[in-house]
């Protein structure tokens, strides 16, 4: 936020809220913050007021995305590993990144990257099982299976 808005404007809005001129929701909208982040900043502002250094106070960084983008070699290797058929698991891709490029990351980061870049496998549909017919035999507890797959029928092997 400190990179988007100047500190004097932030101090002015928080002072207006402290004096009851603006509501918390109005200040949060003005600063483009969630209510929880607003109250974190407002708490820091009140601490600065108590110490008597409100004129020099400025909000700290909120966290956010401070990580650099992944190198092109990492992106190309991940694209290759996750677009293969069948795709590599996220753990295997992470391990290969570390082994080949000495790039350390975790499996969850690879998963998030794959989802963002439309490389996550679609796990909603499972492979159709082989056609197998089952029925009970004449004896109690015996189970006979008949495999009607084309490969067994072409080989002339009975089921």
N, C-alpha and C positions, 0 to 999 in steps of 0.2 A: 504494500500500500504506500509506503514511503517513496517508492519509485514512481507512483502514479500521481500522488497529491503532495503539495508542499506541506511541511510541518506546521507553519503558522495557520493554515486553513484548518488542519485537523485539530490544533489546539483551540481555535476559535469555536468550532462546532462542539467540542467536548465541554468548553466553558459555558456555551449556551445551554447545553443539556444540564450541566451542574446548577445553573441559575434557574432552571425550570422553564426556559424559553422554548426549548425544543424537546420533543419526546425521544425516547431511545430508538423507536422505530424510524422516526424522521431522520435522525442522525445516521442510523445504519443504512438507510436508503441513500442518503446523500454521499456517504463514504463507500457505498457499494460493498457492504459487509453483511455477513450473517449475524444474527443476534448474539450468538456465543462469542464470535470474534470481537464484536463491538464491546461486550462486557469485559473481555480480557484487556483490550486497549484502555477502556475506561478505568479499570482497576489500576493499571500502570500509571495512568494520568493522575488519579487520586493520590497514589503514593508519591508522585513527584510534587503534587500540591502540598502534601504533608511535610516533605523535606524542604520546601521553599524554592525549588528549582524548576518551577513550571514554565518559565520563559525559555529555558534551554532544552526542555523535554521534547523528544520525538519518538514515535513508535518504532519498535524493532521490526525485524523481518518476521513474517508470519509462517515461515516454513515454505510451503509451495515446492515447485519443481526447480531445484537448484542443481540437479545432476546434468552433466554434459550429455549430448546425444551420443549414441553408440557409434563407433567407427564403421566405415563402409565395409570393411572386411567382415566384421561381426554380423552386420545386416545381411550381406550376401550369403554367408555360411548358414545363418538361421533360415533364410528364405529357401535355400537348397535343402536343408534337413527337414523343414516342416512342410515343404510342398512335395516331398517324395511320396510314393505309394508303396506300402502304408507309411504314414508320416512317423517321424521319430518322436519318441516321448520327450516331454519337456526336460526330464532329468538327463536323458541321453544327450539332448542338444546342449544343455548346460555343461555337461562333462566334456563334450567335444569342443565347445568354445574355450574351455580352460586348457584342454590338451593341445589343441592346434594353435590357438592364438594367445594363450596365457591371459585370457580375459575372464575375470572372476565375476560371476553374478549368481543369482539364485533361481531356482526353478519357477517360483511365482512371478518373477520379473519377465522371464521368457514367456510364460503363459499370458501375462498382460500384454506383452508386445505382440504375440501371435493373434490375440483377439483384436487388438487395435488395427492390425495390418491384414485382417481377414485370412489368416493362415491357420486358425484353430480348426482342428478336425470336427466335423459334425458328428456328434455322438448320439444323436437322437434316433438314428436308424441303425439297427444291427443287421448283420448278415443273416440271410435266411438259412435256416437249418436244412440239413439233408432230409429228403423224404424217407422217413423210416416208419414202417408199419409194425405195430406191436399187438400181440394178442396172447392170451394164456394158452398153455399147452394142456394136454390131457391130465398130467400129474399136478398135484397141488404144489405151488411155489415155483414151478418151472416157467421160464419166460423165453419165448421164441421171438427172434427178430428177423425181419425181412428187409433187406436194403434194396430199394428199387432204383438206385442211382444208375445212370446210363453206363458208367465205367464198369460196374460189376456185371451188368447184363451183356456188355460187349465182350467181356473177357470170358463169358460162358461159365462164370462161377455162380453156383447157387447161393442164395441168401441164407 
